[in-house]
């Protein structure tokens, strides 16, 4: 048995077995779709085949030292390839796990966004209903259209007839403005701001303070209510900038705020 024939037959048999393994796993005639796992298995098998073939060649033919070094070099290169493929496979597994976690996080964000949108729509609907109810309450005016005649007054006595002097009384229908109660003010103000607990608590403090005092400066509001200045400015800005303002302001070296408690 010659060195050339043994070398050719051994490597031919080795590649046939490797191809058969890959084809059996992939059920395909193409290698470009092979996974990292399959490439790793192929490399391991290739290392084993080359090691066995090299050993057989050394036992039978005793090839030159230079040829043995080449076989050893090939074997070491395949071992390095195997190690790198194993690292790639580990990275691939980590990426798969990372993708699973990203999908779960994305689903969680999507569900959270859906809940927030539903809550926002519900809050908007409730705010519109509350504003309409308050508007109906504010629109109920009392009119004074009756005049009670005084029989002791000659001018109003129908039995009195004086052609030289004629008196007529016209009772004008003047609407009596209905003042806002503190509860109605808080209800309307609450619909203008976000529904989180902290904002609603700060709003209640500010409205109560403005309801108790005629006019309060911004610094006094911040001090008395114990809230940050930027939060107070935000709340007061929304109350004064509403379609039906709840607060009026003026500037005299600093801002002063007054509660608008009637229409």
Residue frames as qw, qx, qy, qz and C-alpha x, y, z in Angstrom:
[[0.000, 0.890, 0.457, 0.000, 0.00, 0.00, 0.00],
 [0.466, 0.331, 0.000, 0.821, 1.60, 3.28, -1.15],
 [0.158, -0.355, -0.374, 0.842, 1.59, 6.60, 0.70],
 [0.192, 0.061, -0.305, -0.931, -0.25, 8.34, -2.16],
 [0.444, -0.273, -0.739, -0.427, -3.03, 5.74, -2.41],
 [0.389, -0.431, -0.712, 0.395, -3.56, 5.62, 1.37],
 [0.075, -0.265, -0.177, 0.945, -3.65, 9.43, 1.60],
 [0.306, -0.030, -0.434, -0.847, -6.18, 9.78, -1.22],
 [0.479, -0.316, -0.789, -0.220, -8.44, 6.95, -0.07],
 [0.328, -0.381, -0.647, 0.574, -8.45, 8.05, 3.57],
 [0.046, 0.259, 0.101, -0.960, -9.33, 11.68, 2.81],
 [0.363, -0.098, -0.593, -0.712, -11.92, 10.67, 0.22],
 [0.456, -0.381, -0.804, 0.023, -13.60, 8.36, 2.72],
 [0.227, -0.339, -0.473, 0.781, -13.42, 11.12, 5.38],
 [0.183, 0.148, -0.117, -0.965, -15.15, 13.74, 3.22],
 [0.420, -0.214, -0.738, -0.482, -17.79, 11.26, 2.08],
 [0.393, -0.431, -0.754, 0.303, -18.74, 10.58, 5.68],
 [0.101, -0.322, -0.263, 0.904, -18.77, 14.30, 6.53],
 [0.282, 0.012, -0.397, -0.873, -20.98, 15.12, 3.54],
 [0.434, -0.310, -0.816, -0.222, -23.31, 12.25, 4.40],
 [0.276, -0.424, -0.638, 0.580, -23.71, 13.59, 7.95],
 [0.058, 0.275, 0.038, -0.959, -24.48, 17.13, 6.79],
 [0.360, -0.066, -0.601, -0.710, -26.93, 15.94, 4.12],
 [0.390, -0.360, -0.846, 0.050, -28.69, 13.72, 6.62],
 [0.179, -0.459, -0.504, 0.710, -29.14, 16.64, 9.02],
 [0.131, 0.380, -0.069, -0.913, -30.06, 19.35, 6.54],
 [0.557, 0.454, 0.695, -0.005, -31.84, 17.16, 3.95],
 [0.347, 0.903, -0.012, -0.255, -30.39, 19.47, 1.35],
 [0.848, 0.272, 0.117, 0.440, -27.70, 19.44, -1.33],
 [0.248, 0.786, -0.104, 0.557, -26.37, 22.88, -0.35],
 [0.641, -0.226, -0.467, 0.566, -23.93, 23.70, 2.47],
 [0.138, 0.375, -0.071, 0.914, -24.54, 27.43, 2.63],
 [0.550, -0.550, -0.151, -0.610, -27.54, 27.01, 4.95],
 [0.711, -0.142, -0.620, 0.299, -25.65, 24.89, 7.50],
 [0.444, -0.867, -0.076, -0.211, -26.07, 26.12, 11.08],
 [0.004, -0.753, 0.583, -0.306, -23.23, 26.83, 13.50],
 [0.752, -0.309, 0.527, -0.248, -24.01, 23.62, 15.35],
 [0.930, 0.327, 0.165, 0.017, -23.68, 21.55, 12.18],
 [0.471, 0.770, -0.347, 0.255, -20.47, 23.32, 11.18],
 [0.335, -0.659, 0.597, -0.311, -19.08, 22.62, 14.64],
 [0.882, -0.078, 0.442, -0.142, -20.02, 18.95, 14.40],
 [0.812, 0.573, -0.041, 0.103, -18.48, 18.76, 10.94],
 [0.183, 0.805, -0.488, 0.285, -15.24, 20.33, 12.21],
 [0.601, -0.473, 0.591, -0.256, -15.05, 17.92, 15.15],
 [0.931, 0.177, 0.316, -0.040, -15.56, 14.98, 12.84],
 [0.619, 0.740, -0.201, 0.169, -12.98, 16.37, 10.42],
 [0.141, -0.753, 0.587, -0.260, -10.41, 16.71, 13.21],
 [0.775, -0.241, 0.559, -0.172, -11.02, 13.14, 14.29],
 [0.886, 0.437, 0.154, 0.024, -10.72, 11.80, 10.72],
 [0.422, 0.804, -0.356, 0.220, -7.52, 13.70, 10.02],
 [0.383, -0.645, 0.614, -0.246, -6.00, 12.56, 13.31],
 [0.866, -0.036, 0.491, -0.091, -6.81, 8.92, 12.58],
 [0.783, 0.615, 0.019, 0.094, -5.66, 9.18, 8.97],
 [0.144, 0.842, -0.473, 0.214, -2.40, 10.84, 10.02],
 [0.587, -0.473, 0.630, -0.185, -1.79, 8.11, 12.57],
 [0.908, 0.228, 0.351, -0.016, -2.46, 5.40, 9.97],
 [0.595, 0.769, -0.178, 0.151, -0.11, 7.07, 7.49],
 [0.127, -0.774, 0.577, -0.225, 2.61, 7.35, 10.11],
 [0.747, -0.262, 0.591, -0.154, 2.20, 3.66, 11.08],
 [0.868, 0.341, 0.357, 0.050, 2.17, 2.31, 7.53],
 [0.648, 0.691, 0.070, 0.313, 4.15, 4.60, 5.27],
 [0.596, -0.516, -0.026, 0.615, 6.39, 6.61, 7.57],
 [0.408, 0.838, 0.194, 0.306, 6.13, 9.88, 5.57],
 [0.490, 0.331, -0.234, 0.772, 8.89, 12.48, 5.70],
 [0.290, -0.415, -0.509, 0.696, 9.15, 14.78, 8.69],
 [0.065, 0.087, -0.150, -0.983, 8.09, 17.76, 6.61],
 [0.421, -0.279, -0.653, -0.564, 4.87, 15.98, 5.59],
 [0.454, -0.441, -0.722, 0.278, 4.14, 15.07, 9.23],
 [0.156, -0.290, -0.260, 0.908, 4.53, 18.71, 10.21],
 [0.254, -0.084, -0.396, -0.878, 2.03, 19.69, 7.51],
 [0.493, -0.390, -0.748, -0.214, -0.48, 17.16, 8.84],
 [0.391, -0.423, -0.570, 0.586, 0.03, 18.45, 12.36],
 [0.016, -0.127, 0.021, 0.992, -0.42, 22.03, 11.14],
 [0.389, -0.250, -0.580, -0.671, -3.69, 21.08, 9.42],
 [0.513, -0.427, -0.736, 0.117, -4.83, 19.32, 12.57],
 [0.278, -0.346, -0.395, 0.804, -4.03, 22.38, 14.76],
 [0.146, -0.018, -0.245, -0.958, -5.80, 24.71, 12.35],
 [0.480, -0.352, -0.674, -0.437, -8.91, 22.54, 12.47],
 [0.453, -0.426, -0.648, 0.439, -8.75, 22.52, 16.27],
 [0.098, -0.214, -0.138, 0.962, -8.62, 26.34, 16.24],
 [0.319, -0.166, -0.487, -0.796, -11.54, 26.46, 13.82],
 [0.498, -0.412, -0.761, -0.048, -13.49, 24.14, 16.11],
 [0.324, -0.388, -0.496, 0.706, -12.82, 26.39, 19.13],
 [0.069, 0.117, -0.098, -0.986, -13.92, 29.49, 17.23],
 [0.411, -0.261, -0.653, -0.581, -17.06, 27.77, 15.99],
 [0.445, -0.445, -0.733, 0.258, -17.90, 26.79, 19.54],
 [0.147, -0.317, -0.263, 0.899, -17.54, 30.43, 20.59],
 [0.242, -0.032, -0.395, -0.886, -19.76, 31.49, 17.70],
 [0.451, -0.362, -0.780, -0.237, -22.32, 28.90, 18.73],
 [0.332, -0.441, -0.599, 0.580, -22.29, 30.23, 22.32],
 [0.028, 0.222, -0.007, -0.975, -22.79, 33.79, 21.00],
 [0.335, -0.168, -0.640, -0.671, -25.60, 32.56, 18.78],
 [0.421, -0.453, -0.779, 0.096, -27.35, 30.96, 21.76],
 [0.211, -0.403, -0.375, 0.808, -26.95, 34.19, 23.74],
 [0.150, 0.072, -0.296, -0.941, -28.43, 36.17, 20.86],
 [0.388, -0.334, -0.769, -0.384, -31.40, 33.80, 20.68],
 [0.373, -0.509, -0.656, 0.414, -32.03, 34.29, 24.41],
 [0.106, -0.300, -0.085, 0.944, -31.63, 38.04, 24.02],
 [0.236, -0.123, -0.546, -0.794, -34.17, 38.06, 21.16],
 [0.403, -0.466, -0.785, -0.061, -36.65, 36.16, 23.32],
 [0.297, -0.501, -0.457, 0.672, -36.26, 38.72, 26.12],
 [0.014, 0.154, -0.196, -0.968, -36.61, 41.64, 23.68],
 [0.309, -0.308, -0.709, -0.554, -39.83, 40.10, 22.33],
 [0.400, -0.544, -0.699, 0.235, -41.21, 39.73, 25.85],
 [0.213, -0.408, -0.206, 0.864, -40.25, 43.34, 26.66],
 [0.108, -0.031, -0.444, -0.889, -41.87, 44.58, 23.45],
 [0.372, -0.456, -0.755, -0.289, -45.10, 42.75, 24.28],
 [0.364, -0.536, -0.550, 0.527, -45.06, 44.24, 27.77],
 [0.086, -0.266, 0.047, 0.959, -44.59, 47.77, 26.38],
 [0.221, -0.203, -0.627, -0.719, -47.38, 47.20, 23.86],
 [0.399, -0.542, -0.740, -0.002, -49.77, 46.00, 26.56],
 [0.305, -0.486, -0.353, 0.739, -48.81, 48.91, 28.83],
 [0.004, 0.087, -0.289, -0.953, -49.36, 51.39, 25.99],
 [0.309, -0.380, -0.725, -0.484, -52.78, 49.88, 25.30],
 [0.391, -0.582, -0.638, 0.319, -53.76, 50.23, 28.98],
 [0.210, -0.369, -0.109, 0.899, -52.58, 53.88, 29.05],
 [0.122, -0.094, -0.488, -0.859, -54.55, 54.72, 25.90],
 [0.370, -0.500, -0.751, -0.221, -57.69, 53.11, 27.30],
 [0.367, -0.562, -0.481, 0.564, -57.31, 55.01, 30.58],
 [0.122, -0.202, 0.125, 0.964, -56.73, 58.25, 28.69],
 [0.234, -0.289, -0.618, -0.693, -59.88, 57.77, 26.60],
 [0.425, -0.569, -0.701, 0.067, -61.89, 56.92, 29.72],
 [0.322, -0.464, -0.295, 0.771, -60.57, 60.00, 31.55],
 [0.006, 0.016, -0.320, -0.947, -61.37, 62.25, 28.59],
 [0.333, -0.438, -0.707, -0.444, -64.91, 60.86, 28.45],
 [0.437, -0.590, -0.586, 0.342, -65.38, 61.40, 32.20],
 [0.248, -0.297, -0.072, 0.919, -63.96, 64.94, 31.96],
 [0.139, -0.192, -0.481, -0.844, -66.38, 65.87, 29.17],
 [0.425, -0.545, -0.699, -0.185, -69.32, 64.47, 31.14],
 [0.424, -0.521, -0.434, 0.600, -68.26, 66.37, 34.29],
 [0.126, -0.136, 0.129, 0.974, -67.85, 69.62, 32.36],
 [0.258, -0.350, -0.601, -0.671, -71.29, 69.23, 30.78],
 [0.462, -0.590, -0.652, 0.115, -72.88, 68.56, 34.17],
 [0.345, -0.445, -0.245, 0.789, -71.19, 71.60, 35.67],
 [0.016, 0.064, 0.357, 0.932, -72.16, 73.72, 32.68],
 [0.345, -0.517, -0.676, -0.396, -75.80, 72.71, 33.17],
 [0.459, -0.601, -0.511, 0.409, -75.58, 73.65, 36.85],
 [0.276, -0.306, -0.007, 0.911, -73.99, 77.00, 36.04],
 [0.046, -0.208, -0.531, -0.820, -76.64, 77.74, 33.38],
 [0.282, -0.634, -0.718, -0.041, -79.57, 77.67, 35.83],
 [0.097, 0.163, -0.166, 0.968, -80.33, 81.31, 36.44],
 [0.051, -0.614, -0.726, 0.305, -83.17, 82.68, 38.57],
 [0.082, 0.362, 0.300, 0.878, -85.17, 85.49, 37.06],
 [0.019, 0.445, 0.581, -0.681, -87.24, 88.05, 39.05],
 [0.011, -0.251, -0.579, -0.775, -90.20, 88.79, 36.80],
 [0.290, -0.674, -0.673, -0.090, -92.98, 89.44, 39.33],
 [0.044, 0.308, -0.200, 0.929, -94.00, 92.78, 40.82],
 [0.250, -0.523, -0.778, 0.242, -96.17, 92.92, 43.94],
 [0.021, -0.654, -0.214, -0.725, -98.37, 96.01, 43.88],
 [0.208, -0.179, -0.587, 0.762, -98.56, 98.18, 46.98],
 [0.087, -0.700, -0.654, -0.276, -102.21, 99.13, 47.52],
 [0.332, -0.776, -0.276, 0.460, -101.21, 101.88, 49.97],
 [0.273, -0.328, 0.328, 0.843, -99.25, 103.63, 47.24],
 [0.483, 0.648, 0.270, -0.524, -101.49, 105.73, 45.06],
 [0.264, 0.608, -0.555, -0.504, -99.23, 105.41, 42.11],
 [0.085, 0.156, -0.972, -0.156, -99.59, 101.65, 42.21],
 [0.375, 0.304, 0.724, -0.493, -103.24, 101.54, 43.19],
 [0.144, 0.266, 0.756, 0.581, -105.43, 100.61, 40.24],
 [0.040, -0.781, -0.616, 0.097, -108.30, 102.63, 41.80],
 [0.199, -0.696, 0.011, 0.690, -106.29, 105.83, 41.55],
 [0.542, 0.604, 0.446, 0.378, -106.91, 107.74, 38.35],
 [0.178, -0.790, 0.055, 0.584, -104.78, 110.77, 37.58],
 [0.689, 0.662, 0.245, 0.164, -104.64, 112.02, 34.03],
 [0.094, 0.957, -0.270, 0.052, -101.86, 114.49, 34.81],
 [0.149, -0.628, 0.761, -0.065, -99.44, 111.91, 36.08],
 [0.957, 0.120, -0.166, -0.207, -98.96, 108.40, 34.81],
 [0.298, -0.635, 0.711, -0.050, -96.56, 105.98, 36.45],
 [0.941, 0.212, -0.212, -0.155, -95.36, 102.75, 34.94],
 [0.469, -0.617, 0.632, 0.000, -92.99, 100.27, 36.36],
 [0.826, 0.403, -0.374, -0.126, -91.05, 97.92, 34.19],
 [0.716, -0.525, 0.461, 0.004, -89.38, 95.07, 35.98],
 [0.489, 0.632, -0.579, -0.163, -86.34, 94.08, 34.03],
 [0.990, -0.140, -0.001, -0.022, -85.43, 90.46, 34.06],
 [0.130, 0.785, -0.588, 0.144, -81.88, 90.38, 35.41],
 [0.871, 0.000, -0.487, 0.063, -80.12, 87.05, 35.87],
 [0.562, -0.753, 0.310, -0.143, -78.85, 86.32, 39.34],
 [0.487, 0.563, -0.664, 0.074, -75.31, 85.07, 38.95],
 [0.930, -0.348, -0.068, -0.097, -74.82, 81.74, 40.63],
 [0.105, -0.793, 0.594, -0.084, -71.59, 81.58, 42.57],
 [0.736, 0.235, -0.634, 0.022, -69.35, 78.57, 42.26],
 [0.781, -0.594, 0.137, -0.134, -69.02, 76.42, 45.30],
 [0.218, -0.681, 0.694, 0.083, -65.65, 75.08, 46.41],
 [0.688, 0.013, 0.725, 0.005, -66.71, 71.57, 45.44],
 [0.673, 0.686, 0.274, -0.027, -67.73, 72.62, 41.92],
 [0.147, 0.901, -0.398, -0.092, -64.45, 74.55, 41.53],
 [0.415, -0.465, 0.779, 0.064, -62.43, 71.50, 42.56],
 [0.745, 0.293, 0.597, -0.044, -64.46, 69.29, 40.25],
 [0.568, 0.821, 0.050, -0.028, -63.89, 71.51, 37.23],
 [0.030, -0.842, 0.536, 0.049, -60.24, 72.15, 38.07],
 [0.641, -0.266, 0.720, 0.027, -59.63, 68.42, 38.42],
 [0.769, 0.494, 0.406, 0.018, -60.85, 67.86, 34.86],
 [0.358, 0.914, -0.190, -0.025, -58.21, 70.30, 33.54],
 [0.095, -0.707, 0.699, -0.061, -55.24, 68.43, 35.00],
 [0.529, 0.194, -0.824, -0.066, -53.83, 64.93, 34.97],
 [0.776, -0.451, -0.208, -0.389, -55.42, 62.40, 37.32],
 [0.652, 0.110, -0.619, 0.423, -52.30, 61.32, 39.20],
 [0.550, -0.667, -0.473, 0.171, -52.57, 61.55, 42.97],
 [0.490, -0.293, -0.106, 0.814, -49.71, 64.04, 43.51],
 [0.065, 0.245, 0.323, 0.912, -51.09, 66.57, 41.02],
 [0.397, -0.621, -0.545, -0.400, -54.60, 66.31, 42.47],
 [0.581, -0.571, -0.396, 0.424, -53.28, 66.84, 46.01],
 [0.345, -0.145, 0.043, 0.926, -51.31, 69.95, 44.95],
 [0.113, -0.421, -0.483, -0.759, -54.37, 71.26, 43.08],
 [0.485, -0.673, -0.553, -0.076, -56.57, 70.88, 46.17],
 [0.517, -0.452, -0.245, 0.685, -54.05, 72.77, 48.33],
 [0.194, 0.035, 0.224, 0.954, -53.84, 75.68, 45.85],
 [0.253, -0.510, -0.547, -0.614, -57.60, 75.96, 45.32],
 [0.530, -0.648, -0.518, 0.177, -58.32, 75.84, 49.06],
 [0.435, -0.342, -0.117, 0.825, -55.74, 78.59, 49.69],
 [0.033, 0.154, 0.347, 0.925, -57.12, 80.82, 46.92],
 [0.364, -0.580, -0.631, -0.365, -60.66, 80.19, 48.15],
 [0.524, -0.613, -0.437, 0.398, -59.78, 81.29, 51.68],
 [0.288, -0.542, 0.032, 0.789, -57.82, 84.39, 50.66],
 [0.453, 0.800, 0.180, -0.349, -58.77, 87.04, 48.13],
 [0.598, 0.750, -0.273, 0.077, -55.39, 87.32, 46.41],
 [0.796, -0.481, 0.297, 0.217, -52.16, 85.39, 46.94],
 [0.217, 0.789, -0.519, -0.247, -48.71, 85.87, 45.44],
 [0.845, 0.291, -0.443, -0.064, -46.90, 83.02, 43.75],
 [0.302, 0.405, -0.722, 0.473, -44.19, 82.84, 46.43],
 [0.456, -0.224, 0.522, -0.685, -46.80, 82.70, 49.20],
 [0.900, 0.112, -0.112, -0.407, -48.63, 79.90, 47.36],
 [0.692, 0.356, -0.605, 0.170, -45.42, 77.90, 47.12],
 [0.057, 0.349, -0.694, 0.627, -44.62, 78.49, 50.79],
 [0.595, -0.137, 0.363, -0.704, -48.11, 77.88, 52.17],
 [0.920, 0.157, -0.096, -0.347, -48.84, 74.79, 50.08],
 [0.554, -0.519, 0.644, 0.098, -45.34, 73.33, 50.39],
 [0.840, 0.382, 0.368, 0.117, -45.04, 72.37, 46.72],
 [0.539, -0.126, 0.339, 0.761, -42.26, 73.05, 44.18],
 [0.150, 0.585, 0.008, -0.797, -42.53, 76.35, 42.34],
 [0.146, 0.205, -0.713, -0.655, -42.52, 74.78, 38.87],
 [0.057, -0.351, -0.933, -0.051, -45.47, 72.56, 39.83],
 [0.060, 0.643, 0.476, -0.597, -47.41, 75.53, 41.20],
 [0.138, 0.485, -0.312, -0.805, -46.73, 77.55, 38.01],
 [0.100, -0.016, -0.887, -0.451, -47.87, 74.61, 35.85],
 [0.028, -0.506, -0.845, 0.170, -51.13, 74.13, 37.77],
 [0.060, 0.675, 0.267, -0.685, -51.93, 77.86, 37.94],
 [0.065, 0.340, -0.528, -0.775, -51.14, 78.26, 34.24],
 [0.099, -0.220, -0.909, -0.341, -53.64, 75.55, 33.30],
 [0.039, -0.623, -0.693, 0.359, -56.32, 77.00, 35.60],
 [0.054, 0.668, 0.045, -0.741, -55.88, 80.53, 34.20],
 [0.104, 0.341, -0.623, -0.696, -55.58, 79.39, 30.58],
 [0.272, 0.303, 0.913, -0.024, -58.72, 77.24, 30.52],
 [0.007, 0.453, 0.593, 0.666, -61.68, 78.05, 28.29],
 [0.431, -0.798, -0.234, -0.351, -63.55, 79.10, 31.42],
 [0.378, 0.432, -0.563, 0.594, -60.67, 80.36, 33.61],
 [0.660, -0.585, -0.465, 0.074, -60.75, 79.51, 37.27],
 [0.562, -0.548, -0.080, 0.615, -57.88, 81.82, 38.18],
 [0.341, 0.902, 0.055, 0.258, -56.95, 85.36, 37.17],
 [0.723, -0.301, -0.057, 0.619, -53.49, 86.83, 37.60],
 [0.172, 0.974, -0.014, 0.150, -51.80, 90.19, 37.65],
 [0.768, 0.104, -0.196, 0.601, -48.17, 91.27, 37.84],
 [0.163, -0.945, 0.088, -0.271, -46.81, 93.77, 40.39],
 [0.082, -0.715, 0.679, -0.145, -43.12, 92.94, 40.87],
 [0.119, -0.104, 0.987, -0.009, -44.34, 89.35, 41.12],
 [0.387, -0.235, -0.683, -0.574, -47.42, 87.40, 40.05],
 [0.338, 0.010, 0.615, -0.713, -50.58, 87.55, 42.16],
 [0.238, -0.168, -0.874, -0.389, -53.41, 85.06, 41.66],
 [0.445, 0.024, 0.371, -0.814, -57.12, 85.40, 42.41],
 [0.212, 0.214, 0.952, 0.043, -59.78, 82.70, 42.29],
 [0.361, -0.034, -0.323, -0.874, -62.62, 83.43, 39.86],
 [0.139, 0.133, 0.920, -0.342, -65.54, 82.07, 41.87],
 [0.483, 0.572, 0.484, -0.453, -68.41, 83.25, 39.64],
 [0.531, 0.379, 0.588, 0.478, -69.33, 83.42, 36.00]]
